[in-house]
Amino acid sequence: MTNTYDAICIGSGMGGLVAGALAAQEGKRVLVLEKHSAFGGAVNTYRRKGMRLEVGLHGTDGLDPADPKYRLFNKLDLYNRVDFVKATDELYTVRHPILEKPFTMPVDPARAIEATKDRFPRHADGIEEFFKIVNEIRSKVSLISQRQGDVLFWLVNAPIAVFRFWILGKMEKTTVSALLDRLFGDDEAIKFALCANLGYYGDDPDNFSLMYFSVGQGSFLAGGCHYIRGGSHHLTDTLVEMITSAGGEVLPRRCVEEIIVERGKAVGVVHVDASSGEDPREARAGAVFGNAAPEHLSTMLPEDRREKFMKKHTGRPLSPSLWTVHFVLDRPLGDFGSPGYSTFVYPAWHERFSQMAQNWEVMSTPPGDRTPMYVVVDYSAIDSGIGDEDKYMVTLCGFDRPSNWESLDRAEYKARKAAWLDRISSDLYRQFPGMEEHVLFKEMATALTMKKFINNPGGAVYGYAQDMISSGRFRPNAVTSVPGLFLSSSYALPGGGVTGAMLSGQNAFRFARRKGFI
């Protein structure tokens, strides 16, 4: 049986759903195929012991008029369709022995500068320059993102583009560590204070692009961190509803086995039941959006198309994966000293900021001398809609890799995971004395769990690593070597995560429409 659509989305992560929703908004009939039973990838929740737990997302950046997502959110009416809650006026608090006492980073660049200068007065000039660079980069990249496709704007600005966007050329090959070292030398404390949340984007400041960091960090500082009231699944559900209400279909437990290529163009897919591999169905469409890792998409293509398709992807390093621990308490974490929504806890062994990437190695063995760094997300600190009157949600998250666990048999895996859950819990109880007696439930997920759930190579949560070697310039990579096939995942833009995935979906739709495939 063959069905005909205007567009087919392979995968229901944010990139696929955004591309599909934009097409549906223009009256196109869309088919979304998802191999799991739930849609949305990491932008989702699940239930355990009657409680709703987040898969991964605990905040999205910005949402102000300068946010690169602003025009997209307005076009899809997401500001009205989804209830975004600003997660307090503080971006984060960081705890590290090197700081002697916790430091809290406020939202709003002026307040952030004031708070940092008050804590580190001898670095006043460097602090001013740091925030100026971050905010300027964010402003220019946002302008470029919002003006994509605006031919008149670029014709007018072409003669002065070098001067108007000089900051991007100057900082293109600068890493986060390079800027921090130039401004602050060997004072590691201020580096942790300024960039405690680097884990939102990646794990290696020595190779992490300053431009990609600045876009995200500048957005958090200007517009704040926002959570989706009631759980991130509401964003997923909204996009799914936009597609189905326009006559499209969003099918769970369907796995794409083949991308049909005829006369050099992608014209459809063959999909089967994800559990049995049976019940093959053929679907045809003018455009195919690949909301999956290129490595997986290539296996769906005819063999003679794979090498060329993978040419610009081969060898690019992946972002880190994550472990998570969920706690359910019978009292809010604030009763035990939680200062706000997000608290980053760094261990004493983590003496230099550039050691960030070493954190994922910690779980490669049973607990020893080191505990990894982690972020504590206190959902009861805001009107999150997660939890109830007598149950309060807390989630911890840190770096991990599936390779830490893949060589273990089932018994060894369970034993090591239990040992790490105990170690991490003990460290958390030390940070917030008294909470131990009020834990009703806790559970841990490793990078192996993340890999299985989001179906990304290496369990990578941000797509490709946003480093200086592999990322190149800011440019959309939605177009593939196969006409009609467009990449709509976090692997299509240098910057990954939810924002990157959504903008990739937008770019994929724009290119498909511009080239006449939809």
LOZA-491948 format. One line per 10 residues: for each residue x, y, z of C-alpha. Coordinates in Angstrom, 1 decimal, always signed. Layout:
<recs>
X:Y:Z  ...
</recs>
This chain:
<recs>
+0.0:+0.0:+0.0  +1.4:+3.4:-1.0  +0.3:+6.7:+0.5  +1.1:+10.1:-0.8  +2.1:+13.2:+1.3  +3.7:+16.5:+0.7  +6.5:+15.8:+3.3  +7.7:+12.9:+5.3  +9.6:+13.3:+8.6  +11.9:+10.5:+9.6
+11.9:+10.9:+13.4  +9.8:+13.0:+15.7  +12.5:+15.0:+17.6  +12.2:+18.8:+17.6  +13.8:+19.2:+14.2  +11.4:+16.9:+12.5  +8.3:+18.2:+14.3  +9.2:+21.8:+13.5  +9.8:+21.1:+9.8  +6.5:+19.1:+9.8
+4.6:+21.8:+11.7  +5.8:+24.6:+9.4  +4.7:+22.5:+6.4  +1.3:+21.7:+8.0  +0.8:+25.4:+8.7  +1.0:+26.0:+4.9  -1.7:+23.4:+4.3  +0.7:+20.5:+3.4  +0.0:+17.0:+4.4  +2.8:+15.6:+6.5
+3.7:+12.1:+7.7  +5.9:+11.7:+10.8  +7.4:+8.3:+11.5  +8.8:+7.5:+15.0  +10.4:+4.2:+16.0  +9.6:+4.7:+19.7  +6.2:+4.7:+21.3  +6.6:+8.4:+22.4  +7.3:+11.4:+20.3  +9.7:+14.3:+20.9
+13.0:+12.6:+21.6  +14.6:+14.2:+24.7  +11.9:+16.8:+24.8  +9.5:+14.6:+26.7  +8.5:+13.3:+30.1  +7.7:+9.8:+31.4  +5.9:+8.5:+34.5  +7.4:+6.6:+37.3  +5.6:+5.7:+40.6  +2.8:+8.1:+39.7
+5.3:+11.0:+39.1  +6.1:+12.8:+35.9  +9.9:+12.9:+35.2  +11.8:+14.9:+32.6  +13.8:+13.0:+30.0  +16.5:+15.7:+29.7  +15.2:+19.2:+29.1  +15.1:+21.5:+32.1  +15.4:+24.9:+30.4  +15.5:+26.7:+27.1
+17.3:+30.0:+26.6  +16.1:+33.4:+25.7  +12.6:+33.7:+24.2  +13.2:+37.4:+24.0  +13.0:+39.4:+20.7  +16.7:+38.9:+20.0  +16.5:+35.1:+20.4  +17.3:+33.3:+17.1  +14.1:+31.3:+17.8  +11.9:+34.4:+18.2
+10.5:+34.6:+14.7  +10.0:+30.8:+14.5  +8.1:+30.7:+17.8  +5.9:+33.6:+16.6  +5.3:+31.9:+13.3  +4.2:+28.7:+15.0  +2.4:+30.7:+17.8  +4.3:+28.8:+20.4  +4.3:+31.7:+22.9  +0.5:+31.4:+23.1
+0.2:+27.6:+22.6  +2.9:+26.6:+25.2  +3.1:+28.0:+28.8  +6.8:+29.0:+29.3  +7.8:+29.7:+32.9  +10.8:+31.9:+33.6  +13.1:+30.0:+35.9  +13.7:+32.8:+38.5  +15.9:+35.9:+38.0  +19.1:+33.9:+38.5
+20.7:+31.9:+35.7  +22.5:+29.6:+38.0  +24.4:+29.2:+41.3  +27.8:+27.5:+41.2  +29.4:+25.6:+44.2  +33.1:+24.8:+44.1  +35.7:+24.7:+46.9  +37.8:+27.1:+44.8  +35.1:+29.8:+45.2  +35.0:+29.4:+49.0
+31.3:+30.4:+48.9  +28.6:+29.9:+46.2  +28.3:+32.4:+43.4  +25.0:+33.2:+41.8  +24.9:+34.5:+38.2  +21.9:+36.9:+37.6  +19.9:+37.1:+34.5  +20.3:+40.5:+32.6  +23.8:+41.5:+31.4  +24.0:+44.6:+33.5
+23.2:+42.7:+36.7  +25.5:+39.9:+35.7  +28.4:+42.3:+35.2  +27.7:+44.0:+38.5  +27.5:+40.7:+40.5  +30.7:+39.4:+38.9  +32.7:+42.6:+39.4  +31.5:+42.7:+43.0  +32.8:+39.2:+43.6  +36.0:+39.6:+41.5
+36.8:+43.4:+41.6  +40.4:+43.0:+40.4  +39.1:+41.7:+37.1  +36.7:+44.5:+36.4  +38.1:+45.4:+33.0  +38.2:+41.8:+31.9  +34.6:+41.2:+33.0  +33.4:+44.2:+31.0  +35.1:+42.9:+27.9  +33.9:+39.3:+28.4
+30.2:+40.3:+28.6  +30.6:+42.8:+25.7  +32.0:+40.1:+23.4  +29.4:+37.5:+24.4  +26.5:+39.9:+23.9  +27.8:+41.3:+20.7  +28.3:+37.9:+19.1  +24.8:+36.8:+20.2  +23.3:+40.0:+18.7  +25.0:+39.6:+15.3
+24.3:+35.9:+15.0  +20.7:+36.5:+16.0  +20.4:+39.2:+13.3  +21.8:+36.8:+10.7  +19.4:+34.1:+11.8  +16.3:+36.4:+11.6  +17.3:+37.9:+8.3  +17.8:+34.6:+6.4  +16.0:+34.8:+3.1  +15.7:+38.6:+3.3
+17.3:+39.4:+0.0  +16.8:+43.2:+0.3  +18.5:+43.3:+3.7  +21.6:+41.5:+2.4  +21.8:+43.6:-0.8  +21.7:+46.8:+1.3  +24.2:+45.5:+3.9  +26.6:+43.7:+1.5  +29.0:+46.7:+1.2  +29.3:+47.1:+5.0
+28.9:+43.5:+6.1  +32.6:+43.2:+7.0  +32.3:+46.2:+9.4  +28.8:+45.4:+10.7  +29.7:+41.8:+11.5  +33.4:+42.3:+12.3  +33.1:+40.5:+15.7  +32.2:+37.2:+14.0  +35.3:+37.3:+11.8  +37.5:+38.3:+14.7
+36.3:+35.6:+17.1  +35.6:+32.8:+14.5  +38.7:+30.8:+15.6  +38.6:+31.6:+19.3  +37.7:+29.0:+21.9  +36.1:+29.6:+25.3  +39.3:+28.8:+27.1  +41.3:+31.1:+24.9  +39.2:+34.1:+25.8  +39.1:+33.2:+29.5
+42.9:+32.7:+29.6  +43.5:+36.0:+27.8  +41.2:+38.0:+30.2  +41.8:+36.2:+33.5  +45.1:+34.4:+33.2  +45.4:+31.6:+35.8  +42.6:+32.7:+38.1  +40.4:+29.6:+37.8  +37.7:+30.8:+40.2  +36.3:+33.5:+37.9
+36.2:+31.1:+35.0  +34.0:+28.7:+36.9  +31.8:+31.7:+38.0  +31.4:+33.0:+34.5  +30.9:+29.7:+32.6  +29.7:+27.2:+35.2  +26.9:+26.1:+32.8  +29.2:+25.2:+29.9  +27.7:+21.7:+30.2  +24.5:+23.1:+28.6
+26.5:+23.1:+25.3  +29.5:+20.8:+25.5  +32.3:+19.5:+27.7  +35.6:+20.8:+26.4  +36.3:+24.6:+26.8  +39.7:+24.1:+25.2  +38.1:+23.3:+21.9  +34.6:+24.7:+22.3  +33.8:+27.6:+19.9  +33.4:+30.9:+21.6
+30.8:+31.9:+19.0  +28.6:+29.0:+19.7  +28.9:+29.5:+23.5  +28.1:+33.2:+23.2  +24.9:+32.6:+21.2  +23.5:+30.3:+23.9  +25.0:+32.1:+26.9  +24.1:+35.6:+25.6  +20.5:+34.3:+25.1  +20.3:+32.9:+28.7
+21.7:+36.2:+30.1  +19.4:+38.4:+28.1  +16.1:+36.5:+28.2  +16.6:+34.0:+31.1  +16.1:+30.3:+31.4  +12.5:+29.0:+30.8  +10.8:+25.8:+31.6  +7.6:+24.5:+30.0  +4.9:+24.4:+32.7  +3.7:+20.8:+33.3
+6.6:+19.2:+31.4  +8.4:+19.5:+28.1  +6.0:+17.1:+26.5  +3.6:+20.0:+26.1  +5.9:+21.4:+23.4  +6.0:+18.1:+21.6  +2.3:+17.6:+21.9  +1.6:+21.1:+20.5  +3.7:+20.4:+17.4  +2.2:+17.0:+16.9
-1.3:+18.5:+17.1  -0.4:+21.2:+14.5  +0.5:+18.4:+12.1  -2.5:+16.1:+12.7  -5.0:+18.9:+12.7  -3.9:+19.8:+9.2  -4.7:+16.3:+8.0  -1.2:+14.8:+8.6  -0.3:+11.6:+10.4  +2.2:+11.0:+13.3
+2.8:+7.3:+13.7  +4.6:+5.7:+16.6  +6.5:+2.4:+16.5  +7.2:+2.8:+12.8  +10.8:+2.4:+11.6  +12.1:+3.6:+8.3  +13.8:+0.8:+6.5  +14.6:+2.5:+3.2  +14.7:+6.0:+1.6  +13.4:+5.6:-1.9
+15.6:+7.3:-4.5  +14.5:+7.6:-8.1  +16.2:+9.5:-10.8  +18.6:+10.8:-8.2  +16.0:+12.2:-5.9  +14.5:+11.1:-2.6  +10.8:+10.5:-3.3  +9.6:+8.5:-0.3  +10.3:+5.8:+2.3  +9.5:+2.3:+3.2
+8.6:+1.9:+6.8  +8.0:-1.2:+9.0  +6.7:-2.1:+12.4  +9.5:-1.2:+14.8  +9.1:-4.3:+17.0  +8.7:-7.0:+14.4  +10.2:-5.5:+11.3  +7.1:-6.6:+9.5  +4.1:-4.8:+7.9  +6.1:-2.9:+5.3
+4.4:+0.2:+3.9  +5.5:+2.7:+1.2  +4.9:+6.4:+1.5  +5.7:+9.0:-1.2  +6.4:+12.7:-0.8  +8.0:+15.7:-2.5  +10.3:+16.3:+0.5  +11.9:+14.0:+3.1  +13.1:+15.5:+6.3  +15.7:+13.4:+8.1
+15.3:+14.0:+11.8  +18.0:+11.5:+12.7  +21.8:+11.2:+12.9  +23.4:+11.2:+9.5  +25.0:+7.8:+10.4  +21.5:+6.3:+10.6  +20.1:+8.0:+7.6  +22.9:+6.8:+5.4  +22.0:+3.2:+6.1  +18.5:+3.9:+4.7
+19.9:+5.1:+1.4  +20.9:+3.0:-1.6  +24.5:+1.8:-1.2  +25.7:+3.9:-4.1  +24.5:+7.1:-2.3  +25.9:+6.5:+1.1  +29.5:+7.6:+0.7  +28.7:+10.9:-0.9  +26.0:+11.6:+1.7  +28.4:+11.0:+4.6
+31.3:+13.0:+3.1  +30.8:+16.1:+5.2  +29.9:+14.2:+8.3  +32.6:+11.5:+8.5  +35.1:+12.2:+11.3  +33.2:+14.9:+13.1  +33.4:+14.3:+16.8  +30.2:+13.8:+18.8  +29.0:+15.8:+21.7  +29.0:+14.2:+25.2
+26.1:+12.1:+26.5  +24.6:+12.5:+30.0  +23.7:+10.6:+33.1  +20.6:+11.7:+35.2  +19.4:+11.0:+38.7  +15.8:+11.8:+39.6  +14.8:+12.4:+43.3  +11.2:+12.7:+44.6  +11.1:+14.4:+48.0  +8.4:+15.0:+50.6
+9.7:+18.5:+51.2  +11.0:+21.1:+48.8  +14.8:+21.2:+48.3  +14.7:+24.9:+49.4  +14.1:+23.7:+53.0  +17.7:+22.4:+52.9  +19.4:+25.4:+51.4  +18.7:+25.2:+47.7  +19.4:+28.7:+46.3  +17.3:+28.5:+43.2
+16.4:+26.5:+40.1  +19.9:+25.5:+38.8  +22.9:+24.8:+41.0  +26.2:+23.5:+39.5  +28.3:+21.5:+41.9  +32.0:+21.0:+41.1  +34.3:+18.6:+43.0  +37.6:+19.6:+44.6  +39.6:+17.5:+42.0  +38.3:+19.7:+39.3
+40.9:+22.4:+39.9  +41.0:+23.9:+36.4  +38.1:+24.9:+34.3  +39.7:+23.2:+31.2  +39.4:+19.9:+33.0  +35.7:+19.8:+32.1  +36.0:+16.9:+29.6  +37.5:+14.7:+32.2  +34.1:+14.4:+34.0  +32.7:+11.9:+31.5
+35.6:+9.5:+32.3  +34.8:+9.3:+36.0  +32.1:+6.6:+35.6  +34.3:+4.4:+33.5  +35.2:+2.6:+36.8  +33.3:+1.9:+40.0  +33.3:+4.9:+42.4  +36.8:+5.8:+43.6  +38.4:+9.0:+44.7  +36.5:+11.3:+42.3
+32.9:+12.4:+42.0  +31.8:+14.0:+38.8  +30.5:+17.6:+38.5  +26.7:+17.9:+38.1  +23.8:+20.3:+37.9  +21.0:+20.2:+40.4  +17.6:+21.2:+39.0  +15.0:+22.1:+41.7  +11.6:+22.1:+40.0  +9.9:+23.2:+43.2
+11.9:+26.5:+43.0  +9.6:+27.7:+40.2  +6.0:+27.2:+39.1  +7.0:+24.2:+37.1  +3.8:+22.2:+37.2  +5.9:+19.1:+38.0  +5.2:+17.3:+41.3  +2.1:+17.8:+43.5  +1.2:+19.2:+46.9  +3.4:+16.8:+48.9
+5.9:+15.5:+46.3  +8.8:+17.7:+45.0  +11.0:+16.9:+42.0  +14.8:+17.3:+41.9  +17.0:+16.1:+38.9  +20.8:+15.8:+38.7  +22.6:+15.6:+35.4  +26.3:+15.2:+34.4  +28.6:+14.0:+31.6  +28.8:+10.4:+30.6
+29.5:+8.1:+27.6  +27.9:+4.8:+26.7  +31.4:+3.3:+26.5  +31.6:+3.6:+30.3  +29.0:+0.8:+30.5  +28.9:-1.2:+27.3  +31.5:-3.8:+28.3  +29.6:-4.8:+31.4  +27.2:-7.7:+31.7  +23.8:-7.1:+33.2
+24.7:-7.9:+36.8  +27.9:-5.7:+36.6  +25.9:-2.9:+35.0  +23.3:-2.9:+37.7  +25.9:-3.1:+40.5  +28.0:-0.2:+39.1  +25.0:+1.9:+38.5  +23.7:+1.3:+42.1  +27.2:+2.2:+43.4  +27.3:+5.5:+41.5
+23.7:+6.3:+42.6  +24.8:+5.9:+46.2  +28.0:+8.0:+45.7  +26.2:+10.8:+43.9  +23.4:+10.8:+46.5  +25.9:+11.0:+49.3  +27.5:+14.0:+47.7  +24.2:+15.7:+47.2  +23.2:+15.1:+50.8  +26.5:+16.7:+51.8
+25.6:+19.8:+49.7  +22.1:+20.0:+51.2  +22.2:+18.6:+54.8  +18.9:+17.1:+56.0  +17.4:+16.2:+52.6  +18.4:+12.5:+52.9  +15.6:+11.7:+55.4  +13.0:+13.1:+53.0  +13.8:+11.1:+49.8  +10.7:+9.1:+48.8
+12.2:+7.7:+45.5  +15.3:+8.0:+43.4  +16.4:+6.5:+40.1  +19.4:+6.8:+37.8  +19.8:+6.7:+34.0  +23.2:+6.3:+32.4  +24.4:+7.3:+28.9  +23.5:+3.8:+27.8  +19.9:+4.6:+28.6  +20.2:+8.0:+26.8
+21.6:+6.3:+23.7  +18.8:+3.8:+23.6  +16.1:+6.4:+24.1  +17.3:+9.1:+21.7  +18.9:+6.7:+19.2  +21.9:+8.9:+18.6  +25.4:+7.5:+18.1  +27.3:+7.7:+21.4  +24.1:+8.9:+23.1  +25.2:+12.4:+21.9
+22.7:+14.9:+23.3  +23.9:+18.0:+21.3  +24.6:+16.4:+18.0  +28.2:+17.1:+16.9  +30.7:+18.6:+19.3  +30.7:+22.4:+18.8  +34.5:+22.6:+18.4  +36.8:+24.6:+16.3  +38.0:+21.8:+14.1  +34.8:+20.3:+12.9
+32.1:+22.9:+13.0  +33.2:+25.5:+10.5  +31.4:+28.7:+10.0  +27.8:+29.5:+11.0  +25.9:+28.1:+8.0  +22.9:+25.8:+7.6  +23.7:+22.3:+6.5  +20.1:+21.1:+5.9  +20.8:+20.4:+2.2  +22.2:+16.9:+1.5
+23.8:+15.3:-1.5  +20.5:+13.6:-2.3  +18.0:+16.2:-3.7  +14.7:+16.1:-1.8  +16.3:+14.8:+1.4  +16.9:+17.5:+4.0  +18.6:+17.1:+7.4  +16.4:+18.4:+10.2  +18.2:+17.5:+13.3  +20.8:+19.0:+15.7
+23.5:+17.5:+13.3  +22.5:+20.0:+10.7  +23.8:+23.1:+12.5  +27.1:+23.7:+14.3  +25.1:+24.5:+17.5  +23.1:+21.6:+18.9  +20.6:+21.0:+21.6  +16.9:+21.9:+21.5  +17.5:+25.4:+20.0  +19.8:+24.0:+17.3
+17.4:+21.2:+16.5  +14.4:+23.5:+16.2  +16.4:+26.0:+14.0  +17.5:+23.0:+11.9  +13.9:+22.0:+11.3  +13.2:+25.6:+10.3  +16.1:+25.6:+7.8  +15.2:+22.2:+6.4  +11.7:+23.5:+5.6  +13.0:+26.7:+4.1
+15.3:+24.9:+1.8  +12.7:+22.4:+0.8  +10.3:+25.2:-0.1  +12.9:+27.4:-1.8  +14.1:+24.5:-4.0  +10.5:+23.6:-4.9  +10.3:+20.2:-3.2  +7.3:+21.3:-1.0
</recs>
